[in-house]
């Protein structure tokens, strides 16, 4: 949703369903490749949900660009 927008800072710690997956800016899990619609993405380990590729210029992006 924030693709193309300037961002300041970064997440230091990220929790996923009560488990720490990023600590001090580093991903703690195993990185695997996920293929969706013929495009290869790097994703987290299986069992953490279903990967759904987003649309880079959706309604949320358009509304943010207007403000």
C-alpha positions as CSV (number, residue, x, y, z in Angstrom):
1,X,0.0,0.0,0.0
2,X,2.9,2.4,0.6
3,X,4.9,1.5,-2.5
4,X,6.5,4.6,-4.0
5,X,5.9,6.7,-0.9
6,X,8.8,8.0,1.2
7,X,9.1,6.4,4.6
8,X,11.2,7.3,7.6
9,X,12.3,4.7,10.0
10,X,11.7,0.9,10.1
11,X,10.2,-1.7,12.3
12,X,12.6,-3.0,15.0
13,X,10.5,-5.9,16.2
14,X,7.6,-7.6,14.5
15,X,5.2,-10.1,16.1
16,X,3.1,-12.6,14.1
17,X,0.4,-14.3,16.1
18,X,2.3,-13.8,19.3
19,X,5.7,-15.0,18.0
20,X,8.6,-12.7,17.3
21,X,9.5,-12.9,13.6
22,X,11.7,-9.8,13.3
23,X,14.1,-8.6,16.1
24,X,16.5,-5.7,15.8
25,X,15.5,-5.4,12.1
26,X,16.5,-9.0,11.2
27,X,14.1,-11.7,10.1
28,X,14.4,-14.7,12.4
29,X,12.7,-17.4,10.3
30,X,13.7,-19.4,7.3
31,X,13.3,-17.7,3.9
32,X,11.7,-19.8,1.1
33,X,10.6,-19.0,-2.4
34,X,6.9,-18.7,-3.2
35,X,5.6,-18.8,-6.8
36,X,2.3,-16.9,-7.5
37,X,1.0,-16.2,-11.0
38,X,4.4,-17.3,-12.5
39,X,6.4,-14.7,-10.4
40,X,8.9,-15.9,-7.8
41,X,8.8,-14.1,-4.4
42,X,10.9,-14.6,-1.3
43,X,8.6,-15.4,1.6
44,X,8.6,-16.8,5.1
45,X,8.2,-20.4,6.1
46,X,5.1,-22.4,5.4
47,X,2.4,-22.4,8.0
48,X,2.4,-18.7,8.5
49,X,-0.5,-18.0,6.3
50,X,-1.2,-17.8,2.6
51,X,0.8,-15.5,0.3
52,X,-1.4,-13.2,-1.7
53,X,0.4,-10.8,-4.0
54,X,-0.9,-7.2,-3.7
55,X,-1.7,-4.8,-6.4
56,X,0.8,-1.9,-6.3
57,X,-1.6,0.9,-7.3
58,X,-4.9,0.1,-5.5
59,X,-7.5,2.4,-4.0
60,X,-5.5,2.9,-0.8
61,X,-2.5,4.1,-2.8
62,X,-4.6,6.5,-4.8
63,X,-6.2,8.0,-1.6
64,X,-2.8,8.5,0.0
65,X,-1.4,10.2,-3.0
66,X,-4.3,12.8,-2.9
67,X,-3.7,13.8,0.7
